[in-house]
Amino acid sequence: MTAEYKVELPPLSDDRAEGLAKDLLDGARAKLGFVPNMYRGMANDPGLLSTYLHGYAHFREQGNFPPPEQEVVFLTISQANGCSYCVAAHSMLAVKVSKLSQAHTQALREGKPLDDPKLEALRRFTHHMWETRGLPTRAEAEAFKAAGYGDVHILEIILAMAVKTISNYANHVNHTELDAAFADFAVDKSVEPA
């Protein structure tokens, strides 16, 4: 999904990047082996990209969710926000890096329940947090905690929602072109490993 409006800033190329934007793009290339198109669009406002990368790293590296659960959270939010770029990117990461099953990844892409009770509790509560704009009911929070999560996980879902709001909304207004690295997981295709 993209916004009707598209910002009039082209993705930031390596030869146009300066200062913080250049540092962030160079850092992405060093870490990932390429610069995702999403980063190039956000780099037009280096503060936006920096905030995204900082929050993303905290969620990934300092949080309490293991990688498969991280993907449940990110895919649930990206799917709910209608961000086809992030759904494709996180589908690839889910299957190839985080080792979430293809069946669970496909269900998340479609907004469907998961057959694993704990992962379903995570998907359901994450969607509830999105749907209520961070105003969970006591019943939903208690069901989430009964599945084996704690209050710190609720706070981490808020962090993930902030991170995905930045990337999902930026992709909407930038009309971000899907990178080749994620093409096999484009939203109009089924999830199959390349």
C-alpha positions in Angstrom: 0.0 0.0 0.0 1.2 3.5 -0.7 -0.3 6.9 0.0 -2.1 8.9 -2.6 0.6 11.5 -2.0 4.2 10.8 -2.8 7.0 13.0 -1.3 8.9 14.9 -4.0 12.3 13.7 -2.6 14.1 11.0 -4.6 15.8 8.2 -2.6 19.1 9.5 -1.4 21.9 8.1 -3.6 25.4 7.5 -2.4 26.8 10.4 -4.3 24.3 12.9 -2.8 24.6 11.6 0.8 26.5 13.8 3.3 27.1 14.0 7.0 24.8 11.8 9.2 22.9 10.5 6.1 26.2 9.3 4.6 27.3 7.7 7.8 24.0 5.9 8.3 23.9 4.6 4.7 27.6 3.5 4.9 26.8 1.7 8.2 23.9 -0.1 6.6 26.0 -1.2 3.7 28.7 -2.5 6.1 26.2 -4.4 8.2 23.8 -5.7 5.5 26.0 -5.8 2.4 23.6 -3.4 0.6 21.5 -0.3 1.4 17.8 -1.0 1.5 15.7 1.3 -0.6 13.7 2.1 2.5 16.8 3.6 4.2 17.5 5.7 1.1 14.0 7.2 1.3 14.2 7.9 5.0 17.8 9.3 4.7 16.4 12.5 3.2 15.7 13.3 6.8 18.7 11.8 8.7 16.9 12.2 12.0 14.1 9.9 10.8 16.5 7.2 9.6 18.7 7.5 12.8 15.7 7.2 15.1 14.4 4.2 13.1 17.8 2.4 13.2 18.3 3.2 16.9 14.9 1.8 17.9 15.2 -1.2 15.6 18.6 -2.1 17.1 17.2 -1.8 20.6 14.3 -4.1 19.8 16.4 -6.6 18.0 19.4 -6.7 20.3 18.4 -5.7 23.8 14.8 -7.0 23.9 13.4 -10.1 25.4 11.7 -11.6 22.4 13.6 -14.2 20.5 14.0 -13.7 16.7 10.9 -15.7 15.7 8.7 -13.7 18.1 10.3 -10.5 16.9 9.0 -11.3 13.4 5.5 -12.1 14.7 5.4 -8.6 16.2 6.9 -6.8 13.2 4.8 -8.7 10.6 1.6 -8.2 12.6 2.2 -4.4 12.8 3.3 -4.1 9.2 0.4 -6.1 7.9 -2.1 -4.1 10.0 -0.5 -0.9 8.6 -0.7 -2.2 5.1 3.0 -1.8 4.4 3.8 -4.2 1.6 7.5 -3.3 1.6 7.9 -4.2 5.3 5.7 -7.3 5.0 8.0 -8.6 2.2 11.2 -7.7 4.1 10.1 -9.2 7.4 8.8 -12.3 5.6 12.2 -12.9 4.1 13.8 -12.3 7.5 11.3 -14.5 9.2 11.9 -17.5 7.0 15.6 -17.1 6.2 17.1 -15.5 9.3 14.8 -15.8 12.3 13.6 -19.3 11.5 9.9 -18.7 11.8 8.0 -21.4 9.9 6.7 -20.7 6.4 3.2 -21.6 7.6 3.3 -19.0 10.5 4.9 -16.4 8.2 2.1 -16.9 5.6 -0.6 -16.7 8.2 0.9 -13.4 9.5 1.0 -12.0 6.0 -2.7 -12.8 5.7 -3.6 -11.5 9.2 -4.8 -14.9 10.2 -4.4 -16.7 13.6 -1.4 -18.9 14.3 -1.7 -22.5 15.3 1.0 -22.1 18.0 -0.8 -20.9 21.2 2.0 -18.8 22.5 2.8 -17.2 19.2 -1.0 -16.6 18.6 -1.2 -14.9 22.0 1.7 -12.6 20.9 0.1 -11.9 17.5 -3.3 -11.3 19.0 -2.0 -8.9 21.7 0.2 -7.0 19.3 -2.8 -6.5 17.0 -4.9 -5.5 20.0 -2.2 -2.9 20.9 -2.3 -1.6 17.3 -6.1 -1.6 17.1 -6.5 0.2 20.4 -3.7 2.7 19.8 -1.9 1.4 22.9 -4.9 1.2 25.2 -5.1 -2.5 26.0 -7.9 -3.9 28.0 -7.2 -5.7 31.3 -8.6 -8.9 29.8 -6.3 -8.8 26.8 -3.2 -8.0 28.9 -4.0 -10.8 31.3 -4.5 -13.3 28.5 -1.1 -12.2 27.0 0.6 -12.6 30.3 -1.0 -16.0 30.9 0.6 -17.2 27.7 4.0 -16.6 29.3 4.8 -13.0 28.6 5.3 -10.1 31.0 4.9 -6.4 31.3 8.3 -5.8 29.8 7.0 -7.5 26.7 4.2 -5.0 26.5 6.7 -2.2 26.6 8.7 -3.8 23.9 5.7 -4.1 21.7 5.3 -0.4 22.1 8.9 0.1 20.9 8.2 -2.2 17.9 5.1 -0.2 17.1 7.1 3.0 17.1 9.8 1.6 14.9 7.2 0.1 12.4 5.2 3.3 12.4 8.4 5.1 11.2 9.2 2.6 8.5 5.6 1.8 7.4 4.6 5.4 7.1 7.8 6.4 5.4 7.3 3.7 2.9 3.7 4.8 2.3 4.7 8.4 1.4 8.0 7.4 -0.3 6.3 4.8 -2.5 9.4 2.7 -1.7 10.5 0.2 -4.4 11.0 -3.3 -3.2 14.6 -4.4 -3.1 15.7 -7.4 -5.1 16.7 -9.1 -1.7 13.0 -9.2 -0.8 11.4 -9.8 -4.2 10.7 -13.5 -3.7 8.6 -12.4 -0.7 6.6 -9.7 -2.4 3.1 -9.4 -1.0 1.4 -10.7 -4.1 3.5 -14.0 -3.9 3.3 -16.9 -1.6 6.1 -17.3 0.9 8.6 -19.6 -0.7 12.3 -19.7 0.1 14.5 -18.6 -2.8 
